[in-house]
């Protein structure tokens, strides 16, 4: 099964963005435990 290059790129982008979101939420929850909740999010983004 040969997929078009564009579709492969789209699938890879979805996987990468999903992983980034998952890892970011993990980092955020860990940081929330260690740090006070009122730390500005704007600095981290």
KELUMZA-756533 format. One record per atom (N, C-alpha, C, CB): x, y, z; residue in one letter. Coordinates in steps of 0.02 Angstrom, whole numbers, padded with zeros to 5 digits, always signed. Glycine has a CB too. Example, Ala and Ser with C-alpha at 12.3 -4.5 7.8 and 13.67 -1.06 7.14 Angstrom:
<recs>
+00660-00284+00390A/+00615-00225+00390A/+00660-00165+00390A/+00565-00224+00452A/+00642-00112+00354S/+00684-00053+00357S/+00645+00002+00394S/+00704-00030+00286S/
</recs>
This chain:
<recs>
+00043-00060+00000X/+00000+00000+00000X/+00044+00062+00000X/-00048+00000+00062X/+00042+00098-00054X/+00083+00158-00062X/+00039+00220-00052X/+00119+00160-00131X/+00055+00257+00000X/+00017+00318+00014X/+00051+00377-00021X/+00011+00331+00090X/+00011+00426-00041X/+00041+00488-00069X/+00084+00522-00017X/-00014+00536-00093X/+00135+00556-00040X/+00182+00589+00006X/+00146+00640+00048X/+00239+00622-00033X/+00097+00674+00020X/+00061+00725+00057X/+00024+00695+00116X/+00012+00762+00011X/-00005+00636+00105X/-00043+00604+00159X/+00004+00580+00213X/-00084+00544+00131X/+00062+00554+00195X/+00112+00532+00244X/+00134+00591+00286X/+00173+00499+00209X/+00146+00648+00253X/+00165+00708+00290X/+00111+00729+00339X/+00181+00765+00241X/+00048+00725+00317X/-00008+00744+00360X/-00012+00698+00420X/-00074+00743+00321X/-00004+00633+00408X/-00007+00584+00463X/+00049+00596+00512X/-00004+00512+00435X/+00109+00607+00485X/+00167+00621+00529X/+00155+00684+00570X/+00231+00629+00487X/+00126+00736+00538X/+00114+00798+00574X/+00064+00787+00630X/+00088+00852+00526X/+00012+00747+00617X/-00038+00733+00669X/-00006+00695+00727X/-00096+00691+00639X/+00036+00645+00711X/+00069+00607+00764X/+00116+00651+00805X/+00110+00548+00733X/+00154+00693+00771X/+00201+00737+00806X/+00164+00787+00849X/+00246+00775+00755X/+00110+00817+00822X/+00073+00866+00861X/+00038+00833+00920X/+00022+00902+00817X/+00014+00771+00910X/-00019+00735+00964X/+00032+00719+01019X/-00052+00670+00939X/+00091+00698+00999X/+00144+00683+01048X/+00165+00746+01085X/+00205+00652+01014X/+00170+00801+01048X/+00189+00864+01080X/+00136+00885+01131X/+00199+00920+01027X/+00073+00877+01112X/+00019+00895+01158X/+00020+00850+01220X/-00050+00890+01123X/+00031+00786+01209X/+00032+00738+01265X/+00090+00753+01311X/+00036+00666+01239X/+00149+00765+01283X/+00208+00778+01324X/+00200+00846+01360X/+00272+00777+01282X/+00169+00894+01325X/+00160+00960+01356X/+00114+00955+01415X/+00133+01010+01305X/+00059+00917+01408X/+00013+00910+01464X/+00046+00874+01522X/-00051+00872+01442X/+00090+00826+01507X/+00127+00791+01560X/+00174+00840+01596X/+00167+00732+01531X/+00209+00880+01557X/+00255+00930+01586X/+00216+00980+01627X/+00296+00966+01531X/+00158+01001+01601X/+00118+01051+01635X/+00093+01024+01702X/+00060+01072+01592X/+00069+00962+01703X/+00044+00934+01765X/+00100+00925+01816X/+00009+00867+01751X/+00159+00904+01791X/+00216+00897+01836X/+00237+00965+01864X/+00275+00864+01799X/+00239+01015+01820X/+00258+01082+01842X/+00206+01110+01891X/+00266+01130+01782X/+00143+01092+01880X/+00090+01117+01923X/+00098+01088+01993X/+00021+01098+01894X/+00122+01026+01998X/+00133+00996+02063X/+00192+01030+02099X/+00147+00920+02055X/+00245+01044+02061X/+00305+01072+02092X/+00299+01146+02105X/+00366+01058+02048X/+00266+01182+02059X/+00263+01254+02064X/+00194+01278+02085X/+00282+01286+01997X/+00189+01338+02112X/+00122+01366+02127X/+00082+01373+02063X/+00129+01434+02163X/+00016+01369+02070X/-00028+01370+02012X/-00030+01437+01979X/-00098+01350+02032X/-00015+01491+02015X/-00023+01558+01988X/+00036+01581+01946X/-00033+01606+02043X/+00081+01534+01926X/+00136+01551+01881X/+00107+01569+01813X/+00187+01493+01875X/+00126+01626+01785X/+00097+01647+01720X/+00114+01596+01665X/+00123+01717+01700X/+00064+01578+01627X/+00074+01530+01572X/+00106+01565+01513X/+00007+01498+01552X/+00096+01631+01507X/+00121+01669+01449X/+00197+01664+01445X/+00099+01742+01454X/+00231+01659+01502X/+00304+01654+01503X/+00326+01587+01473X/+00332+01662+01574X/+00287+01534+01487X/+00307+01467+01466X/+00294+01455+01392X/+00270+01416+01506X/+00245+01490+01362X/+00228+01478+01292X/+00275+01515+01245X/+00157+01498+01279X/
</recs>
